Amino acid sequence: MARPRIDLIQPYAESRLERLRYLQSLHVRAAKVKTGAARYYHDPLGFLADCIDWRDGGGPTFYQRDIIAGIPQDKRVSVRGPHGLGKALALDTPLPAPAGWTTMGEVRAGDYLLDADGKPTRVVAATEVMHGRPCYEVGFSDGTVITADENHQWQTWRRPGERESASLVTTGEIAGSPLHHAVALTHTADLPGGAPQDTRWRFITGARPVLPRPVRCVQVDNENGLYLAGRGMIPTHNSSISAWVILWFALTRDAAGVDWKVATTAGSWHQISRFLWPEIHKWVQRVRWDQVRAGRRPTEHEELNLRLRGHPFSPSQLMNLNLRLNHGAAFASASANSALIEGAHADSLLFIFDEAKAIPAATFDACEGALNGTGEAFAMALSTPGAPNGRFYDIQSRKPGYEDWHARHVTLDQAIEAGQISAEWAEQRRRQWGENSAIYQNRVRGEFYASDEDSVIPLAWAEAAVARWHEWEAAGKPDTGRPRTVGVDVARFGTDKTVLAVRDGPVITELRRYTREDTMQTTGRVKGVLDADTSRTAVVDVIGIGAGVVDRLREQRALVVAFNASRASKAKDHTRELGFFNRRSEAWWHLREALDPSASPDICLPDDEMLLGDLSTPKWEVRSGGKILVESTDDIRERIGRSPDDGTAVVQAFVPHLGDGSPGTVRKWAGAADLGDMGVNEETKAQRRMREIAGRAAEGLDDAPWDLDGFGPQDEQDRPVRGNVRSWR
């Protein structure tokens, strides 16, 4: 057997030895500094216990403690698990609902409240009554008073109307902060009794502690978790392990005088800017600066910042998506911008991958050079799981080559035991989505799962459309052209709901849900939408009681299309090989093809778990006559116990015969690649894409044109130019 060549082994051995020597020098340097935050250089749990003001006597859950404690030794940590639940309001808190007023004590899962825009939003879970929690009475400038527990979250603005000043704050933070907090008035649509009209903004006048009162939490199914509370219609919120680790790392390294950097990225820019960094800002205000400074008196400048901002950082130090200290910085980067992450160099590095299932492999690879450099480096990847593919799945599955990652699965039982999820919520989702659905397995059980082989619309395709919706929202919701439609699914049974899906071009701008309304009330709802935009067409299922809505709208000379789901179809799929059993199958398949990642889709769907569950629920099969049959509504109701009302309304809003492929409907924000595809069949587009891939490979470019990770970076001038990324200008 041939002996290994010494001249090949020696350079590798010397580099490893150099790395060990350098790490030892860092540890020696840190050990010499025994005051302030530097004491916790290797002890993140000690930092959290001594340097964070928990106020309510809380702290990390048992599984969060295990994860955080292992970071200094494990170096690379990967965590997957289910979603969480919300915070609490007093039982007598009035809650506006579409049918009138209710209270926090009366509301149940399945009921409807109103979201921050005054539109119906479904309660998907409600906890048991909780006792003994610290409570405050929060007062507002219009006289409204709401009792909430210390951890309840509110959407507030430091400077009304400025997006950058918006943040989520807890009741306890409001009580302990001298800042002025403003809340926005909601729109007046659908509010019982109407909304106050005196001013656009109200201000929180104070939060005074009161004796503990019985409280409850509810979770609603809109994308930002907001619902209205109190007679004054105050929007309240129903995300922290990454923020804790970032603050431990940044403050301990800076105190020790070590050159450091933290690079944060996520599966979408929305996740970074709306959840991760606001959470960091929130916990900065909970840091015990006397412990961090170890008795050193704050400077005059720090004292001023503490009074004005709740922390000692100046605006140039703690920005919206950036934290700059004396020896390092934490920053945000789009997952598509792997070069920025690859360029992160420091003696001590931390990489945070949030919602890691949607982060491309190239971004993970970009940090490998730093993780294997001479300095110390850590990485933490957290996510709810998705389909069993991608780098996060490979890491969690402990595939060969990823043994240096320490994978952790937080189970549903552990989340329930820790109080992060209620058993009632989990059971409600099982009945709602079905135990074998991808969305239940991913978001409730925390398991990798895909039912793509028999689902009409794979969950991952719908989630990609949600990411595009957030990009559209972040751009200020620009006009997206035509056709303008409203898909209407009329409720047939007591437990079903009437759903209106409002579509502008490729975007479903909103979903409106109503319960226990007759056909004339539904007609009035639809007519109001059509009157607000005379170019809009209603698409109503004419089978059953929907026929009455169609007839009345026609009498009123409204633009309406009667959609007969059971009618025979003569259409073909994009391969021209398969037909459809009926118009319903044709409509669902049309949306599937429009969401297919290989077709460079531009459809944008709102972030709504009910909608995602509905779209990924129906199954399909090919009959012997060469026709595709999509599972009927009755069969779905029998299988999972409910009707996919939201999904049906969205499908009808995109029915094929309305057409959105002619040059007359070109979106103003469409890229050059979209313009070139208008009116071109799928086969030709596929051939074009293959030629484009070959050309990009020849030029040394990594990303394929259908990648779904192209989210806008922090700096406008660094926005990547990609054929499938909207400019939204």
Secondary structure, 3 states (H helix, E strand, C coil): CCCCCHHHHHHHHHHHHHHHHHHHHHHHHHHHCCCHHHHHCCCHHHHHHHHECCCCCCCCCHHHHHHHHHHHHHCEEEEECCCCCCCEEECCCEEEECCEEEECCCCCCCCEEECCCCCEEEEEEECCCECCCCEEEEEECCCCEEEEECCCEEEEECCCCCHHHEEEEEHHHHHHCCCCCEEECCCCCCCCCCCCCCCCEEEEEEEEEECCCCEEEEEECCCCCEEEECCCCEEEECCCHHHHHHHHHHHHHHHCCCCEEEEEEECCHHHHHHHHHHHHHHHHCCECHHHHHCCCCCCHHHHHHHHHHCCCCCCCCEECCEEECCCEEEEECCCCCHHHHHCCCCCEEEEEEECHHHCCHHHHHHCHHHHCCCCEEEEEEEECCCCCCCHHHHHHCCCCCCCCCEEEECCHHHHHHCCCCCHHHHHHHHHHHCCCCHHHHHHCCCCCCCCCCCECCCHHHHHHHHHHHHHHHHCCCCCCCCCEEEEEECCCCCCCCEEEEEEECCEEEEEEEECCCCHHHHHHHHHHHHHHCCCCEEEEECCCCHHHHHHHHHHCCCCEEEECCCCCCCCECCCCCCEECCHHHHHHHHHHHHHCHHHCCCCECCCCHHHHHHHCCCEEEECCCCEEEECCHHHHHHHHCCCCHHHHHHHHHCCHHHCCCCHHHCCCCCCHHHHHHCCCCHHHHHHHHHHHHHHHHHCCCCCCCCCCCCCCCCCHHHCCCCCCCCCCC
